[in-house]
Amino acid sequence: MKRVEKEAFVTEFQEKVRETPTLYLTDFTGLDVQSITELRRQLRESGAEYVVVKNRLAKRALTDLEVPDLSEFLTGPTGVIVAKDGPVPPAKTLVEFAKKHEDRPAFKVGVLENAIVDVSQFERIAKLPSREELLAQLAGALEAPMAALAGALEGKLQEAAGLLEALRQEKEQEG
């Protein structure tokens, strides 16, 4: 790679990192080109991008950014998942992909909102429901009390209507 290409890579990688609050570093040892291509496709569908990086260039790019020091994790073959649409979908995709490919790629470390994410935290993120599922759960949680309130109000309205009808009938009998 020529110097100009290296500088272009560093600049482009910095822009990608600036645009997202979530990065996952992986070790893709043992994956062939076809598998990495499939992983890239699946991650793209989940709103992320998989970038194979040269560790030295990644260190240079990350040095100028406000992210935790990841230099100890930038060893061996490194692929970086740049999660544009939130941390959960790419984490789920990576875990599912790794199950089918002998635990490859292996998760190294992540960064979420400038905080380090270790393996156990990553596994918890991967188990979270998607944003859409959480919104549906929230809507259901908000709907239940409203439905109960509407039912109670309707019952009281019917009770009041019944009392008015009884009062009208009583007046008709008197008059």
C-alpha positions as CSV (number, residue, x, y, z in Angstrom):
1,M,0.0,0.0,0.0
2,K,1.5,3.4,-1.0
3,R,1.7,6.3,1.4
4,V,-1.2,8.1,-0.4
5,E,-3.4,5.0,-0.1
6,K,-2.5,4.7,3.6
7,E,-3.4,8.3,4.3
8,A,-6.6,8.0,2.4
9,F,-7.5,4.8,4.4
10,V,-6.7,6.6,7.7
11,T,-8.9,9.6,6.8
12,E,-11.8,7.4,5.6
13,F,-11.6,5.2,8.6
14,Q,-11.6,8.2,10.9
15,E,-14.8,9.5,9.2
16,K,-16.5,6.2,9.7
17,V,-15.6,6.1,13.3
18,R,-16.7,9.7,13.9
19,E,-20.2,8.9,12.4
20,T,-21.0,6.1,14.8
21,P,-21.0,5.6,18.6
22,T,-20.4,1.8,18.2
23,L,-17.4,-0.2,17.1
24,Y,-16.7,-3.9,17.5
25,L,-13.2,-5.3,16.9
26,T,-13.0,-8.9,15.7
27,D,-10.3,-11.5,14.9
28,F,-11.3,-13.2,11.6
29,T,-8.6,-15.9,11.7
30,G,-9.8,-19.0,10.0
31,L,-12.5,-17.3,7.8
32,D,-12.1,-17.6,4.0
33,V,-12.9,-14.8,1.6
34,Q,-16.4,-16.3,0.9
35,S,-17.2,-16.3,4.6
36,I,-16.0,-12.8,5.1
37,T,-18.1,-11.7,2.1
38,E,-21.2,-13.4,3.6
39,L,-20.5,-11.7,7.0
40,R,-20.2,-8.3,5.3
41,R,-23.5,-8.8,3.5
42,Q,-25.3,-9.8,6.7
43,L,-23.8,-6.9,8.6
44,R,-24.8,-4.5,5.9
45,E,-28.4,-5.8,6.2
46,S,-28.2,-5.1,10.0
47,G,-27.0,-1.5,9.4
48,A,-23.3,-2.0,9.9
49,E,-20.1,-2.2,7.9
50,Y,-17.2,-4.7,8.3
51,V,-13.8,-3.2,7.6
52,V,-10.7,-5.3,7.5
53,V,-7.9,-3.0,8.8
54,K,-4.1,-3.0,9.1
55,N,-3.5,-2.6,12.8
56,R,-0.8,0.0,12.4
57,L,-3.1,2.2,10.3
58,A,-6.1,1.6,12.7
59,K,-3.9,2.7,15.6
60,R,-2.9,5.9,13.7
61,A,-6.5,6.6,12.8
62,L,-7.9,6.0,16.4
63,T,-5.1,8.1,18.0
64,D,-6.6,11.3,16.8
65,L,-10.2,10.4,17.8
66,E,-11.8,10.6,21.2
67,V,-12.1,6.9,21.7
68,P,-10.5,4.7,24.4
69,D,-7.1,3.3,23.7
70,L,-7.6,0.0,21.8
71,S,-3.9,-0.6,20.8
72,E,-3.6,-3.7,23.0
73,F,-6.5,-5.3,20.9
74,L,-5.0,-4.3,17.5
75,T,-3.0,-7.4,17.1
76,G,-3.4,-10.2,14.6
77,P,-6.0,-10.1,11.8
78,T,-8.5,-7.4,12.7
79,G,-11.9,-6.6,11.3
80,V,-13.9,-3.7,12.6
81,I,-17.6,-3.6,12.7
82,V,-18.8,0.0,12.3
83,A,-22.4,0.0,13.7
84,K,-24.3,2.8,12.1
85,D,-27.8,1.9,13.2
86,G,-27.2,1.0,16.8
87,P,-25.3,-1.6,18.7
88,V,-27.8,-4.5,18.9
89,P,-28.5,-5.6,15.3
90,P,-24.8,-6.0,14.4
91,A,-24.0,-7.8,17.7
92,K,-26.9,-10.3,17.0
93,T,-25.6,-10.8,13.5
94,L,-22.0,-11.4,14.6
95,V,-23.1,-13.9,17.3
96,E,-25.4,-15.8,14.9
97,F,-22.7,-15.8,12.2
98,A,-20.0,-17.1,14.6
99,K,-22.3,-19.9,15.8
100,K,-22.4,-21.2,12.2
101,H,-18.7,-20.7,11.5
102,E,-16.8,-22.3,14.5
103,D,-16.9,-19.2,16.6
104,R,-15.4,-17.0,13.9
105,P,-14.9,-14.2,13.8
106,A,-14.0,-13.9,17.5
107,F,-15.0,-10.8,19.3
108,K,-12.0,-8.9,20.7
109,V,-13.4,-5.7,22.2
110,G,-16.0,-3.0,21.5
111,V,-16.6,0.7,22.0
112,L,-20.1,2.0,22.8
113,E,-20.5,5.7,23.4
114,N,-16.7,6.0,24.2
115,A,-16.8,3.2,26.8
116,I,-15.0,-0.1,26.4
117,V,-17.3,-3.2,25.9
118,D,-15.9,-6.5,27.0
119,V,-17.0,-10.0,25.9
120,S,-19.6,-10.4,28.6
121,Q,-21.2,-7.0,27.9
122,F,-21.1,-7.7,24.2
123,E,-23.0,-11.0,24.8
124,R,-25.7,-9.1,26.8
125,I,-26.0,-6.5,24.0
126,A,-26.5,-9.4,21.5
127,K,-29.3,-10.8,23.6
128,L,-31.2,-7.5,23.8
129,P,-34.4,-7.1,21.8
130,S,-34.2,-5.0,18.7
131,R,-35.2,-1.4,18.7
132,E,-38.5,-2.3,17.0
133,E,-39.2,-5.0,19.6
134,L,-38.5,-2.6,22.4
135,L,-40.8,0.0,20.9
136,A,-43.6,-2.6,20.5
137,Q,-43.1,-3.7,24.1
138,L,-43.3,0.0,25.2
139,A,-46.4,0.5,23.1
140,G,-48.0,-2.5,24.7
141,A,-47.1,-1.4,28.2
142,L,-48.6,2.0,27.5
143,E,-51.7,0.6,25.9
144,A,-52.7,-1.7,28.7
145,P,-53.4,1.0,31.3
146,M,-55.1,3.2,28.7
147,A,-57.4,0.3,27.7
148,A,-58.2,-0.3,31.4
149,L,-59.0,3.3,31.9
150,A,-61.2,3.4,28.8
151,G,-63.0,0.3,30.0
152,A,-63.5,1.8,33.5
153,L,-64.8,5.1,32.0
154,E,-67.1,3.2,29.7
155,G,-68.5,1.2,32.6
156,K,-69.2,4.4,34.6
157,L,-70.8,6.0,31.5
158,Q,-73.1,3.0,31.1
159,E,-73.9,3.1,34.8
160,A,-74.7,6.8,34.6
161,A,-76.9,6.2,31.5
162,G,-78.7,3.4,33.4
163,L,-79.3,5.7,36.4
164,L,-80.7,8.4,34.1
165,E,-83.0,5.9,32.4
166,A,-84.2,4.7,35.8
167,L,-84.8,8.3,36.9
168,R,-86.7,9.1,33.6
169,Q,-88.9,6.0,34.1
170,E,-89.6,7.0,37.7
171,K,-90.7,10.5,36.6
172,E,-93.0,9.1,33.9
173,Q,-94.7,6.9,36.5
174,E,-95.2,9.8,38.9
175,G,-96.4,12.2,36.2
